[in-house]
Amino acid sequence: MKIYTIGGYEEIGKNMTAVEIDNDIFIFDMGIKLDRVMIHEDTNLQDIPPEKLRKLGVIPDDSILANKNIRAIILSHGHLDHIGAVPKMAYNYNCPIIGTKYTISLVSSLIKEEPFSKCSNQLIAVNKKVEIGDCEIEFINSTHSIPETKFVALHSKEGTVLYTGDFKLDMHPTIGEKPDFKRLRKLNPKVMITDSTRAPEETKTPSEKVAVTMLQDFLLDENDEKKGIVTTTFASHIARIKTLLESAEKMDRIPILLGRSLCKYYGIALKLGIVTNGAKMVKRRNSIDKKFKDINKEKEKYLVITTGSQGEKEAVLSRIANKETPLVLNKKDTVLFSTSTIPHPINIANRYKLEAKLKMQKVRIIKGVHVSGHGSKEDLREFLRIVKPENIIPTHGEYTMLASWAELGEEEGYTIEKDIFIRRNGQKVSIGD
């Protein structure tokens, strides 16, 4: 068994791993690195050809897989750093793309929007299991910050590979079910390839239910007089959007989603029945500005939910802060950030500029109403003790994050380069040689 560490092994993003068993290759995830061209959920990559994106380091360098027999591309969940490269790369492989209904719906949308894509791969939406050749691919319930996130188990005669993707151990999810610990205990994987994003943080990640309480404590506080309220969160965070919509109903306000990506992610979730809370959704700039004229007349009637949580230049919230829309904010109005700032210098700088402009308009700012979708060190320790893999390969993290996972493994009795392996992009691990 060989594990190819293609992308996400010295960085956050661009996730792609391949497992080779008897000359059959199974690819896990195929993502982009968002910060390389300062892109975000409202940015189109469609007009940039794959060759340029590869040179920029936006999509993985998959040359290590040249002339190999690829049997399937398996997707753990629908975030762009795990599926964004599919339209740019998947057509190079004559194989199906497999994921849950929500993930496959997002991939289908990306492919349809992609003028450069030659992608005609079969898209297979599954809930539990699918067989490919002599192997079985099993999707096991997980929790993260986007619907239908799954742990993926690849069962073969050489043993089971568990690919965790991004995850947290949420015992109180607001959408979907909690992780399937009963099934995880029975896997006995030969290899676990696992998220390391928050491995250095010596704590446990709070449940999404905590974010619900934080939001409601502010939004539903009748003693706190509010006029205009503009909220922003990650467009793919359907559970958070659901909470905002429910809060709007309790506040007797009209919720409205503004921005292409918000409408896309939430619209697909609504279509698939993942959520049932309806809301007015406006995608296009001219229509958004027209709606802002109505909102500006009676701000207290609306709860506005926009894109732009990272201060992206063309997102709706940045346009508001730049006074480029008919919505005019002042000291009686509030902007609530139900997100964290992605820790990249560009994001940090853009968020600083966004907040500075809002403060100049004397707008009230509420920050940090958020919980992460990634497990921290003590979640990872608990997960390790539940799964008990023979070997561990940390992924999705800068080198210090991978090293933090390795240190945790050593604390739990594993040994570096014996049964826990740190690799960079473009390398491999051979198991059982």
LOMINU-114671 format. One record per residue (C-alpha): residue in three letters; residue number from 1; z negated, y, x. Coordinates in steps of 0.1 Angstrom, whole numbers, plus 5000, padded with zeros to 4 digits. Example, Ala and Ser with C-alpha at 12.3 -4.5 7.8 and 13.67 -1.06 7.14 Angstrom:
{tormar:ALA&zami:1&z:4922&y:4955&x:5123}
{tormar:SER&zami:2&z:4929&y:4989&x:5137}
END
This chain:
{tormar:MET&zami:1&z:5000&y:5000&x:5000}
{tormar:LYS&zami:2&z:5010&y:5034&x:5014}
{tormar:ILE&zami:3&z:4999&y:5068&x:5001}
{tormar:TYR&zami:4&z:5022&y:5098&x:5009}
{tormar:THR&zami:5&z:5003&y:5131&x:5008}
{tormar:ILE&zami:6&z:5032&y:5154&x:4999}
{tormar:GLY&zami:7&z:5017&y:5186&x:4984}
{tormar:GLY&zami:8&z:4983&y:5200&x:4977}
{tormar:TYR&zami:9&z:4966&y:5186&x:5008}
{tormar:GLU&zami:10&z:4960&y:5218&x:5027}
{tormar:GLU&zami:11&z:4963&y:5243&x:4998}
{tormar:ILE&zami:12&z:4955&y:5249&x:4962}
{tormar:GLY&zami:13&z:4986&y:5241&x:4942}
{tormar:LYS&zami:14&z:5020&y:5224&x:4948}
{tormar:ASN&zami:15&z:5004&y:5190&x:4939}
{tormar:MET&zami:16&z:5024&y:5159&x:4946}
{tormar:THR&zami:17&z:5014&y:5125&x:4958}
{tormar:ALA&zami:18&z:5033&y:5092&x:4961}
{tormar:VAL&zami:19&z:5021&y:5056&x:4961}
{tormar:GLU&zami:20&z:5043&y:5029&x:4976}
{tormar:ILE&zami:21&z:5037&y:4992&x:4966}
{tormar:ASP&zami:22&z:5063&y:4966&x:4977}
{tormar:ASN&zami:23&z:5090&y:4993&x:4983}
{tormar:ASP&zami:24&z:5084&y:5007&x:4948}
{tormar:ILE&zami:25&z:5073&y:5044&x:4947}
{tormar:PHE&zami:26&z:5053&y:5060&x:4920}
{tormar:ILE&zami:27&z:5050&y:5098&x:4921}
{tormar:PHE&zami:28&z:5019&y:5116&x:4908}
{tormar:ASP&zami:29&z:5025&y:5152&x:4897}
{tormar:MET&zami:30&z:5052&y:5176&x:4909}
{tormar:GLY&zami:31&z:5038&y:5211&x:4910}
{tormar:ILE&zami:32&z:5044&y:5246&x:4923}
{tormar:LYS&zami:33&z:5023&y:5269&x:4945}
{tormar:LEU&zami:34&z:5019&y:5299&x:4923}
{tormar:ASP&zami:35&z:5009&y:5326&x:4948}
{tormar:ARG&zami:36&z:5039&y:5322&x:4972}
{tormar:VAL&zami:37&z:5061&y:5345&x:4951}
{tormar:MET&zami:38&z:5033&y:5361&x:4932}
{tormar:ILE&zami:39&z:5041&y:5343&x:4900}
{tormar:HIS&zami:40&z:5020&y:5336&x:4870}
{tormar:GLU&zami:41&z:5022&y:5320&x:4836}
{tormar:ASP&zami:42&z:5045&y:5348&x:4823}
{tormar:THR&zami:43&z:5069&y:5347&x:4853}
{tormar:ASN&zami:44&z:5103&y:5330&x:4852}
{tormar:LEU&zami:45&z:5112&y:5308&x:4882}
{tormar:GLN&zami:46&z:5144&y:5298&x:4864}
{tormar:ASP&zami:47&z:5166&y:5322&x:4883}
{tormar:ILE&zami:48&z:5155&y:5310&x:4918}
{tormar:PRO&zami:49&z:5173&y:5279&x:4931}
{tormar:PRO&zami:50&z:5153&y:5249&x:4945}
{tormar:GLU&zami:51&z:5165&y:5254&x:4981}
{tormar:LYS&zami:52&z:5150&y:5289&x:4982}
{tormar:LEU&zami:53&z:5118&y:5278&x:4966}
{tormar:ARG&zami:54&z:5113&y:5250&x:4991}
{tormar:LYS&zami:55&z:5118&y:5275&x:5020}
{tormar:LEU&zami:56&z:5092&y:5298&x:5004}
{tormar:GLY&zami:57&z:5068&y:5269&x:5001}
{tormar:VAL&zami:58&z:5067&y:5272&x:4963}
{tormar:ILE&zami:59&z:5077&y:5236&x:4957}
{tormar:PRO&zami:60&z:5068&y:5205&x:4977}
{tormar:ASP&zami:61&z:5089&y:5192&x:5006}
{tormar:ASP&zami:62&z:5096&y:5156&x:4995}
{tormar:SER&zami:63&z:5118&y:5147&x:5024}
{tormar:ILE&zami:64&z:5094&y:5119&x:5033}
{tormar:LEU&zami:65&z:5106&y:5101&x:5002}
{tormar:ALA&zami:66&z:5143&y:5102&x:5011}
{tormar:ASN&zami:67&z:5162&y:5070&x:5003}
{tormar:LYS&zami:68&z:5132&y:5053&x:4988}
{tormar:ASN&zami:69&z:5130&y:5035&x:4954}
{tormar:ILE&zami:70&z:5113&y:5059&x:4930}
{tormar:ARG&zami:71&z:5102&y:5041&x:4898}
{tormar:ALA&zami:72&z:5084&y:5068&x:4879}
{tormar:ILE&zami:73&z:5070&y:5104&x:4880}
{tormar:ILE&zami:74&z:5036&y:5104&x:4864}
{tormar:LEU&zami:75&z:5020&y:5136&x:4852}
{tormar:SER&zami:76&z:4982&y:5140&x:4849}
{tormar:HIS&zami:77&z:4982&y:5173&x:4829}
{tormar:GLY&zami:78&z:5003&y:5203&x:4820}
{tormar:HIS&zami:79&z:4993&y:5231&x:4845}
{tormar:LEU&zami:80&z:5022&y:5245&x:4865}
{tormar:ASP&zami:81&z:5006&y:5236&x:4898}
{tormar:HIS&zami:82&z:5011&y:5200&x:4886}
{tormar:ILE&zami:83&z:5043&y:5201&x:4866}
{tormar:GLY&zami:84&z:5061&y:5233&x:4875}
{tormar:ALA&zami:85&z:5084&y:5217&x:4901}
{tormar:VAL&zami:86&z:5098&y:5190&x:4878}
{tormar:PRO&zami:87&z:5129&y:5210&x:4867}
{tormar:LYS&zami:88&z:5136&y:5218&x:4903}
{tormar:MET&zami:89&z:5131&y:5183&x:4918}
{tormar:ALA&zami:90&z:5130&y:5155&x:4893}
{tormar:TYR&zami:91&z:5167&y:5151&x:4890}
{tormar:ASN&zami:92&z:5168&y:5138&x:4926}
{tormar:TYR&zami:93&z:5151&y:5107&x:4913}
{tormar:ASN&zami:94&z:5166&y:5082&x:4889}
{tormar:CYS&zami:95&z:5134&y:5074&x:4871}
{tormar:PRO&zami:96&z:5115&y:5084&x:4839}
{tormar:ILE&zami:97&z:5089&y:5111&x:4837}
{tormar:ILE&zami:98&z:5057&y:5099&x:4820}
{tormar:GLY&zami:99&z:5028&y:5119&x:4805}
{tormar:THR&zami:100&z:5009&y:5127&x:4773}
{tormar:LYS&zami:101&z:5026&y:5143&x:4743}
{tormar:TYR&zami:102&z:5013&y:5178&x:4752}
{tormar:THR&zami:103&z:5023&y:5175&x:4789}
{tormar:ILE&zami:104&z:5057&y:5161&x:4781}
{tormar:SER&zami:105&z:5063&y:5189&x:4755}
{tormar:LEU&zami:106&z:5055&y:5215&x:4782}
{tormar:VAL&zami:107&z:5079&y:5197&x:4807}
{tormar:SER&zami:108&z:5106&y:5196&x:4781}
{tormar:SER&zami:109&z:5102&y:5233&x:4775}
{tormar:LEU&zami:110&z:5104&y:5240&x:4812}
{tormar:ILE&zami:111&z:5136&y:5220&x:4816}
{tormar:LYS&zami:112&z:5153&y:5237&x:4786}
{tormar:GLU&zami:113&z:5145&y:5271&x:4802}
{tormar:GLU&zami:114&z:5159&y:5261&x:4836}
{tormar:PRO&zami:115&z:5196&y:5271&x:4843}
{tormar:PHE&zami:116&z:5196&y:5254&x:4877}
{tormar:SER&zami:117&z:5181&y:5222&x:4866}
{tormar:LYS&zami:118&z:5202&y:5191&x:4865}
{tormar:CYS&zami:119&z:5172&y:5172&x:4851}
{tormar:SER&zami:120&z:5182&y:5145&x:4827}
{tormar:ASN&zami:121&z:5154&y:5121&x:4834}
{tormar:GLN&zami:122&z:5140&y:5102&x:4805}
{tormar:LEU&zami:123&z:5108&y:5118&x:4792}
{tormar:ILE&zami:124&z:5082&y:5093&x:4780}
{tormar:ALA&zami:125&z:5052&y:5105&x:4761}
{tormar:VAL&zami:126&z:5023&y:5079&x:4761}
{tormar:ASN&zami:127&z:4987&y:5079&x:4750}
{tormar:LYS&zami:128&z:4973&y:5049&x:4768}
{tormar:LYS&zami:129&z:4995&y:5025&x:4787}
{tormar:VAL&zami:130&z:5031&y:5018&x:4798}
{tormar:GLU&zami:131&z:5046&y:4991&x:4821}
{tormar:ILE&zami:132&z:5070&y:4999&x:4848}
{tormar:GLY&zami:133&z:5083&y:4968&x:4866}
{tormar:ASP&zami:134&z:5053&y:4947&x:4878}
{tormar:CYS&zami:135&z:5029&y:4977&x:4875}
{tormar:GLU&zami:136&z:5010&y:4991&x:4846}
{tormar:ILE&zami:137&z:5002&y:5028&x:4842}
{tormar:GLU&zami:138&z:4971&y:5036&x:4823}
{tormar:PHE&zami:139&z:4960&y:5070&x:4810}
{tormar:ILE&zami:140&z:4922&y:5074&x:4808}
{tormar:ASN&zami:141&z:4905&y:5102&x:4789}
{tormar:SER&zami:142&z:4894&y:5131&x:4811}
{tormar:THR&zami:143&z:4884&y:5167&x:4806}
{tormar:HIS&zami:144&z:4897&y:5199&x:4822}
{tormar:SER&zami:145&z:4910&y:5233&x:4809}
{tormar:ILE&zami:146&z:4942&y:5222&x:4792}
{tormar:PRO&zami:147&z:4946&y:5196&x:4764}
{tormar:GLU&zami:148&z:4954&y:5159&x:4771}
{tormar:THR&zami:149&z:4943&y:5159&x:4807}
{tormar:LYS&zami:150&z:4941&y:5123&x:4819}
{tormar:PHE&zami:151&z:4929&y:5102&x:4848}
{tormar:VAL&zami:152&z:4958&y:5080&x:4858}
{tormar:ALA&zami:153&z:4953&y:5044&x:4869}
{tormar:LEU&zami:154&z:4982&y:5025&x:4885}
{tormar:HIS&zami:155&z:4975&y:4988&x:4883}
{tormar:SER&zami:156&z:4994&y:4965&x:4907}
{tormar:LYS&zami:157&z:4990&y:4932&x:4925}
{tormar:GLU&zami:158&z:4978&y:4952&x:4955}
{tormar:GLY&zami:159&z:4950&y:4967&x:4935}
{tormar:THR&zami:160&z:4944&y:4998&x:4914}
{tormar:VAL&zami:161&z:4950&y:5033&x:4924}
{tormar:LEU&zami:162&z:4931&y:5060&x:4905}
{tormar:TYR&zami:163&z:4946&y:5094&x:4905}
{tormar:THR&zami:164&z:4921&y:5119&x:4890}
{tormar:GLY&zami:165&z:4942&y:5150&x:4888}
{tormar:ASP&zami:166&z:4921&y:5181&x:4880}
{tormar:PHE&zami:167&z:4889&y:5173&x:4861}
{tormar:LYS&zami:168&z:4854&y:5181&x:4852}
{tormar:LEU&zami:169&z:4827&y:5159&x:4836}
{tormar:ASP&zami:170&z:4824&y:5178&x:4802}
{tormar:MET&zami:171&z:4800&y:5160&x:4778}
{tormar:HIS&zami:172&z:4806&y:5186&x:4751}
{tormar:PRO&zami:173&z:4843&y:5194&x:4751}
{tormar:THR&zami:174&z:4855&y:5217&x:4723}
{tormar:ILE&zami:175&z:4889&y:5200&x:4721}
{tormar:GLY&zami:176&z:4894&y:5162&x:4726}
{tormar:GLU&zami:177&z:4869&y:5136&x:4737}
{tormar:LYS&zami:178&z:4846&y:5134&x:4767}
{tormar:PRO&zami:179&z:4856&y:5113&x:4797}
{tormar:ASP&zami:180&z:4859&y:5076&x:4792}
{tormar:PHE&zami:181&z:4830&y:5066&x:4815}
{tormar:LYS&zami:182&z:4830&y:5030&x:4801}
{tormar:ARG&zami:183&z:4865&y:5024&x:4812}
{tormar:LEU&zami:184&z:4861&y:5041&x:4845}
{tormar:ARG&zami:185&z:4832&y:5018&x:4854}
{tormar:LYS&zami:186&z:4855&y:4988&x:4850}
{tormar:LEU&zami:187&z:4884&y:4999&x:4871}
{tormar:ASN&zami:188&z:4872&y:4989&x:4906}
{tormar:PRO&zami:189&z:4900&y:5009&x:4923}
{tormar:LYS&zami:190&z:4912&y:5001&x:4957}
{tormar:VAL&zami:191&z:4920&y:5038&x:4962}
{tormar:MET&zami:192&z:4909&y:5070&x:4945}
{tormar:ILE&zami:193&z:4929&y:5101&x:4950}
{tormar:THR&zami:194&z:4907&y:5130&x:4938}
{tormar:ASP&zami:195&z:4904&y:5167&x:4931}
{tormar:SER&zami:196&z:4885&y:5187&x:4957}
{tormar:THR&zami:197&z:4889&y:5223&x:4945}
{tormar:ARG&zami:198&z:4851&y:5229&x:4940}
{tormar:ALA&zami:199&z:4838&y:5202&x:4963}
{tormar:PRO&zami:200&z:4820&y:5228&x:4985}
{tormar:GLU&zami:201&z:4800&y:5242&x:4956}
{tormar:GLU&zami:202&z:4766&y:5225&x:4954}
{tormar:THR&zami:203&z:4761&y:5225&x:4917}
{tormar:LYS&zami:204&z:4773&y:5210&x:4884}
{tormar:THR&zami:205&z:4801&y:5227&x:4865}
{tormar:PRO&zami:206&z:4789&y:5238&x:4830}
{tormar:SER&zami:207&z:4805&y:5225&x:4798}
{tormar:GLU&zami:208&z:4831&y:5244&x:4778}
{tormar:LYS&zami:209&z:4804&y:5246&x:4752}
{tormar:VAL&zami:210&z:4786&y:5271&x:4775}
{tormar:ALA&zami:211&z:4817&y:5294&x:4774}
{tormar:VAL&zami:212&z:4817&y:5292&x:4736}
{tormar:THR&zami:213&z:4781&y:5304&x:4735}
{tormar:MET&zami:214&z:4788&y:5332&x:4761}
{tormar:LEU&zami:215&z:4817&y:5345&x:4740}
{tormar:GLN&zami:216&z:4799&y:5343&x:4707}
{tormar:ASP&zami:217&z:4768&y:5361&x:4722}
{tormar:PHE&zami:218&z:4790&y:5391&x:4728}
{tormar:LEU&zami:219&z:4816&y:5390&x:4701}
{tormar:LEU&zami:220&z:4792&y:5382&x:4672}
{tormar:ASP&zami:221&z:4764&y:5405&x:4682}
{tormar:GLU&zami:222&z:4761&y:5428&x:4652}
{tormar:ASN&zami:223&z:4738&y:5452&x:4671}
{tormar:ASP&zami:224&z:4765&y:5460&x:4696}
{tormar:GLU&zami:225&z:4790&y:5484&x:4680}
{tormar:LYS&zami:226&z:4825&y:5477&x:4690}
{tormar:LYS&zami:227&z:4859&y:5493&x:4681}
{tormar:GLY&zami:228&z:4889&y:5480&x:4699}
{tormar:ILE&zami:229&z:4885&y:5446&x:4716}
{tormar:VAL&zami:230&z:4912&y:5432&x:4740}
{tormar:THR&zami:231&z:4905&y:5397&x:4754}
{tormar:THR&zami:232&z:4923&y:5378&x:4781}
{tormar:THR&zami:233&z:4922&y:5342&x:4793}
{tormar:PHE&zami:234&z:4945&y:5317&x:4809}
{tormar:ALA&zami:235&z:4974&y:5311&x:4786}
{tormar:SER&zami:236&z:4970&y:5273&x:4789}
{tormar:HIS&zami:237&z:4933&y:5273&x:4781}
{tormar:ILE&zami:238&z:4937&y:5262&x:4745}
{tormar:ALA&zami:239&z:4900&y:5255&x:4739}
{tormar:ARG&zami:240&z:4891&y:5290&x:4749}
{tormar:ILE&zami:241&z:4918&y:5305&x:4727}
{tormar:LYS&zami:242&z:4905&y:5284&x:4698}
{tormar:THR&zami:243&z:4870&y:5298&x:4703}
{tormar:LEU&zami:244&z:4884&y:5334&x:4703}
{tormar:LEU&zami:245&z:4903&y:5327&x:4671}
{tormar:GLU&zami:246&z:4872&y:5312&x:4655}
{tormar:SER&zami:247&z:4852&y:5342&x:4666}
{tormar:ALA&zami:248&z:4877&y:5366&x:4651}
{tormar:GLU&zami:249&z:4874&y:5349&x:4618}
{tormar:LYS&zami:250&z:4836&y:5353&x:4619}
{tormar:MET&zami:251&z:4840&y:5389&x:4629}
{tormar:ASP&zami:252&z:4864&y:5394&x:4600}
{tormar:ARG&zami:253&z:4890&y:5406&x:4624}
{tormar:ILE&zami:254&z:4927&y:5397&x:4626}
{tormar:PRO&zami:255&z:4935&y:5376&x:4658}
{tormar:ILE&zami:256&z:4968&y:5382&x:4675}
{tormar:LEU&zami:257&z:4983&y:5365&x:4705}
{tormar:LEU&zami:258&z:5005&y:5387&x:4727}
{tormar:GLY&zami:259&z:5027&y:5374&x:4755}
{tormar:ARG&zami:260&z:5053&y:5347&x:4760}
{tormar:SER&zami:261&z:5031&y:5321&x:4778}
{tormar:LEU&zami:262&z:5002&y:5324&x:4754}
{tormar:CYS&zami:263&z:5026&y:5318&x:4725}
{tormar:LYS&zami:264&z:5043&y:5289&x:4742}
{tormar:TYR&zami:265&z:5012&y:5270&x:4752}
{tormar:TYR&zami:266&z:4993&y:5277&x:4719}
{tormar:GLY&zami:267&z:5024&y:5271&x:4698}
{tormar:ILE&zami:268&z:5030&y:5236&x:4712}
{tormar:ALA&zami:269&z:4993&y:5228&x:4707}
{tormar:LEU&zami:270&z:4996&y:5239&x:4671}
{tormar:LYS&zami:271&z:5028&y:5219&x:4665}
{tormar:LEU&zami:272&z:5012&y:5187&x:4679}
{tormar:GLY&zami:273&z:4980&y:5192&x:4658}
{tormar:ILE&zami:274&z:4958&y:5196&x:4688}
{tormar:VAL&zami:275&z:4945&y:5228&x:4671}
{tormar:THR&zami:276&z:4948&y:5240&x:4635}
{tormar:ASN&zami:277&z:4937&y:5276&x:4638}
{tormar:GLY&zami:278&z:4967&y:5298&x:4630}
{tormar:ALA&zami:279&z:4973&y:5332&x:4645}
{tormar:LYS&zami:280&z:5000&y:5359&x:4646}
{tormar:MET&zami:281&z:5019&y:5353&x:4678}
{tormar:VAL&zami:282&z:5042&y:5379&x:4694}
{tormar:LYS&zami:283&z:5063&y:5371&x:4725}
{tormar:ARG&zami:284&z:5088&y:5399&x:4732}
{tormar:ARG&zami:285&z:5080&y:5432&x:4747}
{tormar:ASN&zami:286&z:5096&y:5454&x:4720}
{tormar:SER&zami:287&z:5079&y:5434&x:4693}
{tormar:ILE&zami:288&z:5045&y:5436&x:4711}
{tormar:ASP&zami:289&z:5049&y:5474&x:4715}
{tormar:LYS&zami:290&z:5057&y:5477&x:4678}
{tormar:LYS&zami:291&z:5026&y:5457&x:4669}
{tormar:PHE&zami:292&z:5005&y:5479&x:4692}
{tormar:LYS&zami:293&z:5014&y:5509&x:4671}
{tormar:ASP&zami:294&z:4998&y:5492&x:4641}
{tormar:ILE&zami:295&z:4968&y:5481&x:4661}
{tormar:ASN&zami:296&z:4962&y:5515&x:4676}
{tormar:LYS&zami:297&z:4957&y:5530&x:4641}
{tormar:GLU&zami:298&z:4929&y:5506&x:4632}
{tormar:LYS&zami:299&z:4916&y:5489&x:4663}
{tormar:GLU&zami:300&z:4884&y:5476&x:4646}
{tormar:LYS&zami:301&z:4906&y:5454&x:4624}
{tormar:TYR&zami:302&z:4920&y:5433&x:4653}
{tormar:LEU&zami:303&z:4909&y:5409&x:4681}
{tormar:VAL&zami:304&z:4937&y:5412&x:4706}
{tormar:ILE&zami:305&z:4943&y:5382&x:4730}
{tormar:THR&zami:306&z:4967&y:5389&x:4758}
{tormar:THR&zami:307&z:4982&y:5376&x:4790}
{tormar:GLY&zami:308&z:4973&y:5393&x:4823}
{tormar:SER&zami:309&z:4939&y:5380&x:4833}
{tormar:GLN&zami:310&z:4948&y:5381&x:4870}
{tormar:GLY&zami:311&z:4962&y:5416&x:4869}
{tormar:GLU&zami:312&z:4998&y:5404&x:4871}
{tormar:LYS&zami:313&z:5021&y:5435&x:4872}
{tormar:GLU&zami:314&z:5043&y:5428&x:4842}
{tormar:ALA&zami:315&z:5017&y:5411&x:4820}
{tormar:VAL&zami:316&z:5006&y:5427&x:4787}
{tormar:LEU&zami:317&z:4971&y:5437&x:4799}
{tormar:SER&zami:318&z:4985&y:5455&x:4830}
{tormar:ARG&zami:319&z:5009&y:5474&x:4808}
{tormar:ILE&zami:320&z:4980&y:5485&x:4786}
{tormar:ALA&zami:321&z:4961&y:5496&x:4817}
{tormar:ASN&zami:322&z:4991&y:5515&x:4830}
{tormar:LYS&zami:323&z:4995&y:5533&x:4796}
{tormar:GLU&zami:324&z:5029&y:5517&x:4791}
{tormar:THR&zami:325&z:5022&y:5506&x:4756}
{tormar:PRO&zami:326&z:5014&y:5524&x:4723}
{tormar:LEU&zami:327&z:4978&y:5510&x:4725}
{tormar:VAL&zami:328&z:4955&y:5536&x:4740}
{tormar:LEU&zami:329&z:4921&y:5525&x:4751}
{tormar:ASN&zami:330&z:4890&y:5547&x:4756}
{tormar:LYS&zami:331&z:4852&y:5545&x:4760}
{tormar:LYS&zami:332&z:4847&y:5530&x:4725}
{tormar:ASP&zami:333&z:4869&y:5500&x:4734}
{tormar:THR&zami:334&z:4862&y:5468&x:4754}
{tormar:VAL&zami:335&z:4883&y:5446&x:4776}
{tormar:LEU&zami:336&z:4868&y:5411&x:4779}
{tormar:PHE&zami:337&z:4879&y:5387&x:4808}
{tormar:SER&zami:338&z:4873&y:5351&x:4797}
{tormar:THR&zami:339&z:4885&y:5339&x:4831}
{tormar:SER&zami:340&z:4877&y:5338&x:4867}
{tormar:THR&zami:341&z:4898&y:5356&x:4894}
{tormar:ILE&zami:342&z:4918&y:5330&x:4913}
{tormar:PRO&zami:343&z:4905&y:5334&x:4949}
{tormar:HIS&zami:344&z:4937&y:5346&x:4966}
{tormar:PRO&zami:345&z:4941&y:5380&x:4982}
{tormar:ILE&zami:346&z:4969&y:5391&x:4960}
{tormar:ASN&zami:347&z:4951&y:5381&x:4928}
{tormar:ILE&zami:348&z:4919&y:5398&x:4940}
{tormar:ALA&zami:349&z:4938&y:5430&x:4948}
{tormar:ASN&zami:350&z:4957&y:5430&x:4915}
{tormar:ARG&zami:351&z:4925&y:5424&x:4895}
{tormar:TYR&zami:352&z:4908&y:5453&x:4914}
{tormar:LYS&zami:353&z:4936&y:5477&x:4906}
{tormar:LEU&zami:354&z:4937&y:5466&x:4869}
{tormar:GLU&zami:355&z:4899&y:5471&x:4865}
{tormar:ALA&zami:356&z:4900&y:5504&x:4883}
{tormar:LYS&zami:357&z:4927&y:5517&x:4859}
{tormar:LEU&zami:358&z:4907&y:5506&x:4829}
{tormar:LYS&zami:359&z:4875&y:5522&x:4843}
{tormar:MET&zami:360&z:4894&y:5555&x:4848}
{tormar:GLN&zami:361&z:4900&y:5554&x:4810}
{tormar:LYS&zami:362&z:4863&y:5547&x:4805}
{tormar:VAL&zami:363&z:4870&y:5514&x:4789}
{tormar:ARG&zami:364&z:4840&y:5490&x:4788}
{tormar:ILE&zami:365&z:4847&y:5459&x:4809}
{tormar:ILE&zami:366&z:4830&y:5425&x:4803}
{tormar:LYS&zami:367&z:4838&y:5400&x:4831}
{tormar:GLY&zami:368&z:4829&y:5364&x:4839}
{tormar:VAL&zami:369&z:4828&y:5350&x:4804}
{tormar:HIS&zami:370&z:4841&y:5317&x:4817}
{tormar:VAL&zami:371&z:4833&y:5282&x:4830}
{tormar:SER&zami:372&z:4855&y:5263&x:4855}
{tormar:GLY&zami:373&z:4877&y:5234&x:4847}
{tormar:HIS&zami:374&z:4869&y:5217&x:4880}
{tormar:GLY&zami:375&z:4840&y:5195&x:4888}
{tormar:SER&zami:376&z:4816&y:5208&x:4915}
{tormar:LYS&zami:377&z:4799&y:5187&x:4942}
{tormar:GLU&zami:378&z:4773&y:5171&x:4920}
{tormar:ASP&zami:379&z:4799&y:5162&x:4894}
{tormar:LEU&zami:380&z:4820&y:5146&x:4921}
{tormar:ARG&zami:381&z:4789&y:5127&x:4934}
{tormar:GLU&zami:382&z:4783&y:5114&x:4899}
{tormar:PHE&zami:383&z:4819&y:5104&x:4895}
{tormar:LEU&zami:384&z:4819&y:5086&x:4928}
{tormar:ARG&zami:385&z:4789&y:5066&x:4918}
{tormar:ILE&zami:386&z:4805&y:5056&x:4885}
{tormar:VAL&zami:387&z:4839&y:5046&x:4899}
{tormar:LYS&zami:388&z:4829&y:5031&x:4933}
{tormar:PRO&zami:389&z:4863&y:5031&x:4948}
{tormar:GLU&zami:390&z:4870&y:5012&x:4980}
{tormar:ASN&zami:391&z:4888&y:5041&x:4996}
{tormar:ILE&zami:392&z:4889&y:5079&x:4989}
{tormar:ILE&zami:393&z:4917&y:5104&x:4995}
{tormar:PRO&zami:394&z:4907&y:5140&x:4986}
{tormar:THR&zami:395&z:4935&y:5163&x:4973}
{tormar:HIS&zami:396&z:4942&y:5196&x:4957}
{tormar:GLY&zami:397&z:4923&y:5218&x:4981}
{tormar:GLU&zami:398&z:4924&y:5238&x:5013}
{tormar:TYR&zami:399&z:4914&y:5219&x:5043}
{tormar:THR&zami:400&z:4877&y:5230&x:5041}
{tormar:MET&zami:401&z:4876&y:5217&x:5005}
{tormar:LEU&zami:402&z:4890&y:5183&x:5015}
{tormar:ALA&zami:403&z:4864&y:5182&x:5044}
{tormar:SER&zami:404&z:4836&y:5190&x:5019}
{tormar:TRP&zami:405&z:4847&y:5159&x:4998}
{tormar:ALA&zami:406&z:4846&y:5139&x:5031}
{tormar:GLU&zami:407&z:4811&y:5151&x:5038}
{tormar:LEU&zami:408&z:4801&y:5140&x:5003}
{tormar:GLY&zami:409&z:4816&y:5107&x:5009}
{tormar:GLU&zami:410&z:4797&y:5103&x:5041}
{tormar:GLU&zami:411&z:4765&y:5111&x:5022}
{tormar:GLU&zami:412&z:4773&y:5083&x:4998}
{tormar:GLY&zami:413&z:4780&y:5057&x:5026}
{tormar:TYR&zami:414&z:4817&y:5061&x:5033}
{tormar:THR&zami:415&z:4832&y:5066&x:5068}
{tormar:ILE&zami:416&z:4859&y:5091&x:5077}
{tormar:GLU&zami:417&z:4891&y:5073&x:5088}
{tormar:LYS&zami:418&z:4876&y:5039&x:5077}
{tormar:ASP&zami:419&z:4875&y:5044&x:5039}
{tormar:ILE&zami:420&z:4878&y:5081&x:5033}
{tormar:PHE&zami:421&z:4909&y:5099&x:5046}
{tormar:ILE&zami:422&z:4917&y:5136&x:5052}
{tormar:ARG&zami:423&z:4954&y:5143&x:5054}
{tormar:ARG&zami:424&z:4978&y:5173&x:5055}
{tormar:ASN&zami:425&z:5011&y:5177&x:5036}
{tormar:GLY&zami:426&z:5038&y:5153&x:5047}
{tormar:GLN&zami:427&z:5015&y:5126&x:5060}
{tormar:LYS&zami:428&z:5005&y:5092&x:5048}
{tormar:VAL&zami:429&z:4977&y:5067&x:5046}
{tormar:SER&zami:430&z:4982&y:5029&x:5049}
{tormar:ILE&zami:431&z:4957&y:5008&x:5030}
{tormar:GLY&zami:432&z:4952&y:4971&x:5038}
{tormar:ASP&zami:433&z:4972&y:4970&x:5071}
END
